[in-house]
Structures are given as structure tokens and as C-alpha cells.
Amino acid sequence: WGISARKEQYGTWMRWRRGRTHVDLVEPRVRTLEGMMLAWSPGTDGKTVKGSVTVFPDVASPSQFEVWLPSVQGKFVAISFAEPTCRPDGHWDEFGTPASIEQLQASRDQARAAWNERLSQAGFPSEGGRRSLGPVAQRLEQAGAAGILTSTWPGGWGVHRVFDARTEQVPTVGLGCEDYGLVFRLAERNQNPVLEVMADAEFLGEGPVFNAIGEIRGSEIPDEYVMLSAHFDSWDGGSGTTDNGTGTIVMLEAMRILKTVYPNPKRTIVVGHWGGEEQGLIGSRAFAADHPEIVEGLHALFNQDNGTGRVVNISSQGLTTASGHFARWLSLVPSDITGHIKFSFPGMASSGGTDNASFICYGAPAFSLGALSWLYSPYTWHTQRDTFDKIVFDDLKNNATLTAMLVYLASEDTKRTPRERRTVFPANRFTGQPTSWPECQPPRRSWGDRR
């Protein structure tokens, strides 16, 4: 397309090859299970590993957990909460009686609280309301477990999340909600379930990782920048289509449009296709840290990440006087594109979650283009169902056109976007503690920094 493009290395990371995963229940009956090893999981060295299943224990203290621990030798250990139903809540709302819905919710909440208490009692407490199962898996691996079984259900039919393993010698397998529940119940009821697992994976050593950067140099104010932003990496349980292949092609198409109709922009236009977003915004944080001149000269950044839907939500990200600029740009975009957009002011600066947070923490005007759901969270976000067939091309065309127009209007603006920040913040809704402007986080540059 005649657009200058380059790769910028921001660090190194462990290269890993995913092969096949096959999981069978072989006792007390035979069933092939839906599941796959998590990303960066060790494999089974070309073998099929057979072992019984045990459930993480209900003990009164860490010392009792240590007494139980040798019993995991050669077994697969289930360490996730087993959902009482894998039927989406919407179905209960539509078809269930009020009494059955109330009973389900109460019993599920009680069971989940009991499971979390089980982990805490064994010596694995949550931190800041969040719990990582990584330390649990590592301790079981050290004790000789044959493998780790997990399940993270997002609430939709037939979907499960696929994240990363924290074991180094034995496989960590994520099972679908229904099949995890089956194996869990059999084990809890002393029905002696036995699995056969074949996981083909290979660690290939640490290698370089990159951001892909495109640039159209400004003709009048080259040291001021308008940026397009989307992360290029994805979880590999599916094909990463809506997280974030769709955001990537929106930015590619917007750049193609801009190069065609606006080849000599007033300000420099830069597009960042970021690596390592799923490990904590690593690529974009590294770029911001490595390019203070771009952060300082940033006039506007437009980031898109959350699925295939048309853009419907935009916030001024806590910049109290930037809204006038953004409102003016939106007013000049045709109403058939903007008519469904809700613009919130002043909003809150993103502290994480997607790549505009890597820039707004500096106070730079970095905006997120929030998309219509299309049931993104329960069905395609970080699941094995994030596949090509989920694309809604009409919405992507809308988004690419909107992005190209916003970039053009921002580039042509006669004044720079102001950076005044809000000074009064609401309390954290989970902790009740005061909040403040987010601090910029240093990027992790290597595999060894991942924990």
C-alpha cells in the first residue's frame, strides 16, 4: 500500500508449539472429553498418560493439606470450581420458576464460596479479591501429580476459557464445563474416574517478540501524532478472531483508506499492532516507554479491541476538556455511523484491559472505541469458539470508516487535544477505597518476568 512499516522488538518470550490434545474418560465408562491443554502447557512427551482423578481436598489447615499432598502421586487433580449447571442463566430466566431460579442462585453462591474457602484453608488465599490457581498447580506438580484439570466457564453454551498453564513438567488441561463437571462429580462420589491424556507440546526456547508499526509521516506538524491501535496477539484456543483479529483488520483497513484519500496528513499517523497484550499490555507499554516523544506529541489515539460489533461506546477517559474536541469530530461524521454511539464524559482513565491504558496513564489522549456486544464475553472472549465465522463484516466496515474519519479529523484539527485530568474520583466499587489516576506500569520484557 506504500505505507512505511517496521517491526520493533520489545523483548523476548518463550516460543511454544501446540500440537494435539486428546482426553478420554476410560473408567467407570468410556467417553471422549472436550478439552485442550492450556497455552504454554508441557506435553506428555509423546505418550498417553493414564491416571485416576482426585479433587482438591477440603482440609482445615495448610498442615493438613501437606499431609494429603503425597496422595496426588500419579493422579490428575481437579482444582477448579465445578458449576452445578452449564445451562446459561438466560435460560433459567426464560423457562425457570422463580423458586427454582432462587434456589439455583443461592446454592451456587454457597457452593462457590465453600470452594474458595477450601482453597484458602489449604494455604492458597485470594489476593485483593483475586485468586490465581498458578501456585496451586505448581505445588501439585511438585508433589508428583500426573496433570492438572481446570475449567473456566464464561456462562454460554459449550464454551470454556483458554488461558495459560503455570506448570513446567506436567500438562494442564482445560475441560469444557459439562465434562469437567462429570469428572469432578465422579471423583467426589468415589466412582474412581480414570483419564487417558495425550498432549503434544514443545518448548522452543526464548525468542524475540515484536510490535508491528505502520506510519504515514505528517506534512505540516510531523512531531504530533494521531495513532490507530489494536493488539495482534490472541489466545490460541480458537483463532483469535474477535480478540483481536477484528480490531486488527479495522486498523489495517482504516490505514488503507487514509493512504488512498489522505496521503499527506497534517500530523503523523501511526498504527500500532501490539504483541503481548494478553500477558498484560506488554507490547504497547513497551512502545510507550520506548517512545516518550510520541507519547508527548500524541494528539489522539483510537484503540479497538472488544469484538466484532459496531462501535457504540466512547469515553473521554477522564480528560475533562478533551470532550469538546471529540464531540466536534463526531459531529462531522455522518449520523448513520454515529447515531448509535454513546459518548460519556468525563469517564475514567483505563487502568488496564486494553492497550489505550498504556498511553492514557501518561495523561495522553488515548481513547477506546467500545463495541456492541454480540455476546462477546460469554461466547468468544478468550474461548475456543473465537473463530472466523463469528465476524460481522458490516459492523467492521462501519468501524473502519469511523476510525479513518476520526483520524482524519484529529489530524486536521487546528488545536491540540488538551490533557487536563479529572481530580475527583469515585470509590472502588469492590473495596470502597479511594481511587486515583492510574500509574503507568513498566513493561515485562522477558518470559522470566511473567509471574
Secondary structure, 3 states (H helix, E strand, C coil): CCCEEEEEEEEEEEEEEEEEEEEEEEECCCEEECEEECECCCCCCCCCEEEEEEECCCCCCHHHHHHHHHHHCCCEEECCCCCCCCCCHHHHHHHCCHHHHHHHHHHHHHHHHHHHHHHHHCCCCCECCECCCHHHHHHHHHCCCCEEEECCCCCCCCCCECCECCCCCCCEEEECHHHHHHHHHHHHCCCCCEEEEEEEEEEEEEEEEEEEEEEECCCCEEEEEEEEEEECCCCCCCCCHHHHHHHHHHHHHHHHHHHHHCCCCCEEEEEEEECCHHHCCHHHHHHHHHCHHHHHHEEEEEECCCCCCCEEEEECCCECCCHHHHHHHHHCCCHHHHCCCEEECCCCCCCCCCCCHHHHCCCCCEEEEEECCCCHHHHHCCECCCCHHHCCHHHHHHHHHHHHHHHHHHHHCCCCCCCCECCCCCCCCCCCCCCCCCCCCCCCCCHHHCC
